[in-house]
């Protein structure tokens, strides 16, 4: 039994809750769950991945642009011949030279040109899909938190009802025991009252377990203990 809730020890080993409590607001719980959710963080990261892919697609055309440079240094030999009708003359000259060239090129692959818009459109769709998945995940979490939150409130009310019934049953049991010892109540009636009281204790214990389980589930999702405020 959580120490956050006021309880009164009673005979039989089961404590009875005497007070009704107010939980933190639903908006606070939902906000904490969304901030803590690993799946929400995963969806946000996935949006970043798809945006990076879109940016890459938009500049992918630049791979078809480039520059190149070439340098050469060494001996350059030139051989020349001349003929004037009377004689042939040949000359071989050698010189050291340094040559360089710089160029810029642009390539236009046919497939890239035709598929460019489709690739960018696909990358945009992936970004939009990632955003939609994030919103879907948030929506599902909100619905689950709302269900658990309302279920917790319901289980608290049921627990209060079981608590009052068990309290009344124990008072009645004490009176019956006194009358039984004085010989006023027959044994059959005494056994019947004992069975009813034990059934009330079992119902109360079950209601308590369901309340605590739902509370712990909600606390695990929210990442903090639900501090309960006693209602006047």
PENOR-V797740 format. One record per residue. N is the residue number from 0. PHI is phi as a letter, one per 30 degrees, with the letter a starting at -180 (NA if undefined). BURIAL is I if it has 16 or more other ideal C-beta (glycine too) atoms within 10 Angstrom, else O. Layout:
n->(N:N)
phi->(PHI:PHI)
burial->(BURIAL:BURIAL)
This chain:
n->(0:1:2:3:4:5:6:7:8:9:10:11:12:13:14:15:16:17:18:19:20:21:22:23:24:25:26:27:28:29:30:31:32:33:34:35:36:37:38:39:40:41:42:43:44:45:46:47:48:49:50:51:52:53:54:55:56:57:58:59:60:61:62:63:64:65:66:67:68:69:70:71:72:73:74:75:76:77:78:79:80:81:82:83:84:85:86:87:88:89:90:91:92:93:94:95:96:97:98:99:100:101:102:103:104:105:106:107:108:109:110:111:112:113:114:115:116:117:118:119:120:121:122:123:124:125:126:127:128:129:130:131:132:133:134:135:136:137:138:139:140:141:142:143:144:145:146:147:148:149:150:151:152:153:154:155:156:157:158:159:160:161:162:163:164:165:166:167:168:169:170:171:172:173:174:175:176:177:178:179:180:181:182:183:184:185:186:187:188:189:190:191:192:193:194:195:196:197:198:199:200:201:202:203:204:205:206:207:208:209:210:211:212:213:214:215:216:217:218:219:220:221:222:223:224:225:226:227:228:229:230:231)
phi->(NA:d:d:d:c:d:b:b:d:b:e:j:i:c:d:c:d:c:c:c:b:c:d:e:d:d:d:d:d:d:e:d:d:d:d:c:d:d:d:d:d:d:d:d:d:d:d:d:d:d:d:d:d:d:d:d:d:d:c:d:d:d:d:d:c:a:b:b:b:b:b:b:b:l:d:c:c:b:c:b:b:b:b:c:j:c:a:c:b:b:b:b:b:b:b:d:b:b:c:b:b:b:b:b:b:b:c:b:d:d:d:d:d:d:c:e:d:d:d:d:d:d:d:d:e:d:d:d:d:d:d:d:d:d:d:d:d:d:d:d:d:e:d:d:d:d:d:d:d:d:d:d:d:d:d:d:d:d:d:d:d:d:d:d:d:d:d:d:d:d:d:d:d:d:d:d:d:d:d:d:d:d:i:d:c:d:d:d:d:d:d:d:d:d:d:d:d:d:d:d:d:d:d:d:d:d:d:d:d:d:d:d:d:d:d:d:d:d:d:d:d:d:i:a:d:d:d:c:c:d:d:d)
burial->(O:O:O:O:I:O:I:O:O:O:O:O:O:I:I:I:I:O:O:O:I:O:I:I:O:O:O:O:I:I:O:I:I:I:O:O:I:O:O:I:O:O:I:O:O:I:I:O:O:I:I:O:I:I:O:O:I:O:O:O:O:O:O:O:O:O:O:O:O:O:O:O:O:O:O:O:O:O:O:O:O:O:O:O:O:O:O:O:O:O:O:O:O:O:O:O:O:O:O:O:O:O:O:O:O:O:O:O:O:O:O:O:O:O:O:O:O:O:I:O:O:O:I:O:O:I:I:O:O:I:I:O:O:I:O:O:I:I:O:O:I:O:O:O:I:O:O:I:I:O:I:I:O:O:I:I:O:I:I:I:O:I:I:O:O:I:I:O:I:I:O:O:I:O:O:I:O:O:O:I:O:O:O:O:I:O:O:O:O:I:O:O:I:O:O:O:I:O:O:I:I:O:I:I:O:O:I:I:O:I:I:O:O:I:I:O:O:I:I:O:I:I:O:O:O:I:O:I:O:O:O:O)
